[in-house]
Amino acid sequence: MTSYIEPLAQESTPSIIADKLRKAIGHGELKPGTQLGEADLARKLGVSRGPLREGMQRLTQEGLLVAIRNRGLFVVDMTADDVQDMYLAREAIERAAARKIMLGDHKAAGEQLLAIVHDMAAAEGDPAAVGEIDIAFHERLVELAGSPRLSRMHRTYITETRMCIHALEETYTTSEVRVGEHQRLAEAILNGDGLHADDLLVAHMDDAIARLTSR
């Protein structure tokens, strides 16, 4: 397993530290509910406590860390209500991104997304790989909109999505329709069918909520 909590290979800055911690949270190295110890993290990252505190503050502002009075700083837990709220936000961002894509070269965008779907199909049987490719599809969808603000907001929700997948991986990976859902969405974008793409995105998010919150 790749470790994200290791000495930085370049000059440390709060943004680099925040990115390292964000990846560690998203990939399950720092699990929901984990308390973060400044001394231990500073040692593992090879940084001083000043930039570490600033990096952790950024993640607190993003909602990935929570400060509990008289106890310390913890990785946020993802409850069923949190999952629903996170997907509500993701849905708004990704629907906006799809609409923006339709105003440009939607055919090229659809072709790029279909290439990712092809990789997803090829990875069937490897749930972890399929999960990462699934996330890559949605990251690329938002990137293709060419909106730095949408991408910046989306980044936090993608980290939370990874947290959900790691916490509820068995439930999440039992679905046999993920490749088909993504293929239909990519084809709608390729064909310039914005209304259909929008409907598919809503259905896709609703399905993800159902899978991730079922016990």
C-alpha positions as CSV (number, residue, x, y, z in Angstrom):
1,M,0.0,0.0,0.0
2,T,1.3,3.4,-0.9
3,S,2.0,5.6,2.1
4,Y,1.3,9.3,1.9
5,I,2.6,10.1,5.4
6,E,6.3,10.2,4.7
7,P,9.1,12.8,4.5
8,L,8.5,15.4,1.8
9,A,10.9,15.2,-1.2
10,Q,10.8,18.9,-1.8
11,E,10.6,22.1,0.3
12,S,7.6,21.9,2.5
13,T,4.7,24.3,2.2
14,P,1.3,24.2,3.8
15,S,-0.3,23.4,0.5
16,I,2.0,20.4,-0.1
17,I,1.3,19.2,3.5
18,A,-2.4,19.6,3.0
19,D,-2.3,17.6,-0.2
20,K,-0.3,14.8,1.4
21,L,-2.8,14.6,4.3
22,R,-5.8,14.8,1.9
23,K,-4.5,11.8,-0.1
24,A,-3.8,9.9,3.1
25,I,-7.4,10.5,4.3
26,G,-8.9,9.7,0.9
27,H,-6.9,6.4,0.5
28,G,-7.7,5.2,4.0
29,E,-4.2,5.7,5.5
30,L,-5.8,8.1,8.0
31,K,-9.1,6.5,8.7
32,P,-12.3,8.3,9.8
33,G,-12.2,9.2,13.4
34,T,-8.4,9.0,13.6
35,Q,-6.9,11.6,16.0
36,L,-4.0,13.5,14.4
37,G,-0.9,14.0,16.6
38,E,1.2,17.0,15.6
39,A,4.5,15.6,16.9
40,D,4.0,12.3,15.2
41,L,2.9,13.8,11.9
42,A,5.7,16.4,11.9
43,R,8.2,13.6,12.4
44,K,6.8,11.4,9.6
45,L,6.5,14.3,7.1
46,G,9.9,15.8,8.1
47,V,8.4,19.2,8.7
48,S,8.1,21.7,11.5
49,R,4.9,22.2,13.4
50,G,4.2,25.7,11.9
51,P,3.5,24.7,8.3
52,L,1.9,21.4,9.5
53,R,-0.6,23.3,11.6
54,E,-1.4,25.6,8.6
55,G,-1.8,22.6,6.3
56,M,-4.2,20.9,8.8
57,Q,-6.1,24.1,9.2
58,R,-6.8,24.1,5.4
59,L,-8.3,20.6,5.7
60,T,-10.4,21.7,8.7
61,Q,-11.8,24.5,6.5
62,E,-12.5,21.9,3.8
63,G,-14.4,19.8,6.4
64,L,-12.0,16.8,6.2
65,L,-10.7,17.4,9.7
66,V,-12.7,18.4,12.8
67,A,-11.4,20.1,15.9
68,I,-13.0,18.8,19.1
69,R,-12.5,21.1,22.1
70,N,-10.2,19.7,24.8
71,R,-9.5,16.6,22.7
72,G,-7.7,17.6,19.5
73,L,-8.0,17.2,15.7
74,F,-9.7,14.2,14.1
75,V,-10.4,12.9,10.6
76,V,-14.1,13.5,10.1
77,D,-16.5,10.5,10.2
78,M,-18.8,9.9,7.2
79,T,-22.3,9.1,8.4
80,A,-25.2,8.2,6.1
81,D,-26.4,11.8,6.3
82,D,-22.9,13.0,5.4
83,V,-22.8,10.7,2.4
84,Q,-26.1,12.1,1.1
85,D,-25.0,15.7,1.6
86,M,-21.7,15.1,-0.1
87,Y,-23.3,13.6,-3.1
88,L,-25.8,16.5,-3.2
89,A,-22.8,18.8,-3.6
90,R,-21.0,16.6,-6.1
91,E,-24.2,16.4,-8.1
92,A,-24.4,20.1,-8.3
93,I,-20.8,20.5,-9.4
94,E,-20.8,17.7,-11.9
95,R,-24.1,18.7,-13.5
96,A,-22.7,22.3,-13.9
97,A,-19.5,20.8,-15.4
98,A,-21.5,18.7,-17.9
99,R,-23.5,21.8,-19.0
100,K,-20.3,23.7,-19.5
101,I,-18.8,20.9,-21.6
102,M,-21.8,20.9,-23.9
103,L,-21.0,24.5,-24.8
104,G,-17.6,23.4,-26.1
105,D,-16.1,20.4,-27.8
106,H,-18.4,17.8,-26.3
107,K,-17.3,15.2,-28.8
108,A,-13.7,15.3,-27.7
109,A,-14.7,15.3,-24.1
110,G,-17.0,12.3,-24.6
111,E,-14.1,10.4,-26.3
112,Q,-11.8,11.1,-23.4
113,L,-14.5,9.8,-21.0
114,L,-15.1,6.7,-23.0
115,A,-11.4,5.9,-22.9
116,I,-11.7,5.9,-19.1
117,V,-14.7,3.7,-19.3
118,H,-12.7,1.2,-21.4
119,D,-10.1,1.1,-18.7
120,M,-12.8,0.5,-16.1
121,A,-14.2,-2.4,-18.1
122,A,-10.7,-3.9,-18.4
123,A,-10.2,-3.7,-14.6
124,E,-13.4,-5.7,-13.8
125,G,-12.5,-8.2,-11.1
126,D,-10.3,-5.8,-9.3
127,P,-12.6,-3.7,-7.1
128,A,-9.9,-1.3,-5.9
129,A,-8.8,-0.5,-9.4
130,V,-12.4,-0.1,-10.6
131,G,-13.0,2.3,-7.7
132,E,-10.0,4.4,-8.6
133,I,-11.0,4.5,-12.3
134,D,-14.5,5.4,-11.4
135,I,-13.2,8.4,-9.4
136,A,-10.8,9.3,-12.3
137,F,-13.8,9.5,-14.6
138,H,-15.6,12.1,-12.4
139,E,-12.4,14.0,-11.9
140,R,-11.9,14.2,-15.6
141,L,-15.5,15.2,-16.2
142,V,-15.1,18.3,-14.0
143,E,-11.6,19.1,-15.4
144,L,-13.0,19.1,-18.9
145,A,-15.3,21.9,-17.9
146,G,-12.3,24.1,-17.6
147,S,-13.5,25.8,-14.4
148,P,-10.8,26.1,-11.7
149,R,-13.5,26.9,-9.1
150,L,-15.5,23.8,-9.9
151,S,-12.4,21.7,-9.8
152,R,-11.3,23.1,-6.5
153,M,-14.6,22.4,-4.8
154,H,-14.8,19.0,-6.4
155,R,-11.5,18.0,-4.9
156,T,-12.7,17.9,-1.4
157,Y,-15.8,15.8,-2.3
158,I,-13.7,13.4,-4.2
159,T,-11.6,12.8,-1.1
160,E,-14.8,12.2,0.9
161,T,-16.0,9.8,-1.9
162,R,-12.7,7.8,-1.4
163,M,-13.4,7.7,2.3
164,C,-16.8,6.3,1.7
165,I,-15.5,3.7,-0.7
166,H,-12.8,2.5,1.7
167,A,-15.2,2.5,4.7
168,L,-18.0,0.7,2.8
169,E,-16.0,-1.1,0.1
170,E,-17.9,-4.4,0.1
171,T,-21.3,-2.7,-0.4
172,Y,-20.0,-0.3,-2.9
173,T,-18.2,-2.8,-5.2
174,T,-20.9,-5.4,-5.4
175,S,-22.8,-3.4,-8.1
176,E,-22.5,-4.8,-11.6
177,V,-23.8,-1.7,-13.4
178,R,-21.0,0.8,-12.8
179,V,-19.4,0.4,-16.2
180,G,-22.7,0.7,-18.0
181,E,-23.7,3.8,-16.1
182,H,-20.4,5.6,-17.0
183,Q,-20.6,4.5,-20.6
184,R,-24.1,5.8,-21.1
185,L,-23.0,9.1,-19.5
186,A,-19.9,9.4,-21.7
187,E,-22.0,8.6,-24.8
188,A,-24.6,11.3,-24.0
189,I,-21.8,13.8,-23.7
190,L,-20.2,12.6,-26.9
191,N,-23.5,13.0,-28.7
192,G,-24.2,16.4,-27.3
193,D,-27.3,15.3,-25.5
194,G,-27.2,17.6,-22.5
195,L,-30.6,16.8,-21.1
196,H,-29.9,13.0,-21.2
197,A,-26.5,13.5,-19.6
198,D,-28.1,15.6,-16.8
199,D,-30.7,12.9,-16.1
200,L,-28.0,10.2,-16.1
201,L,-25.8,12.2,-13.6
202,V,-28.8,12.6,-11.2
203,A,-29.6,8.9,-11.5
204,H,-25.9,7.9,-11.0
205,M,-25.6,10.0,-7.9
206,D,-28.8,8.6,-6.5
207,D,-27.6,5.1,-7.1
208,A,-24.3,5.8,-5.4
209,I,-26.0,7.1,-2.3
210,A,-28.2,3.9,-2.2
211,R,-25.2,1.6,-2.5
212,L,-23.0,3.4,0.0
213,T,-25.7,3.9,2.7
214,S,-27.2,0.4,2.5
215,R,-26.2,-1.9,5.3
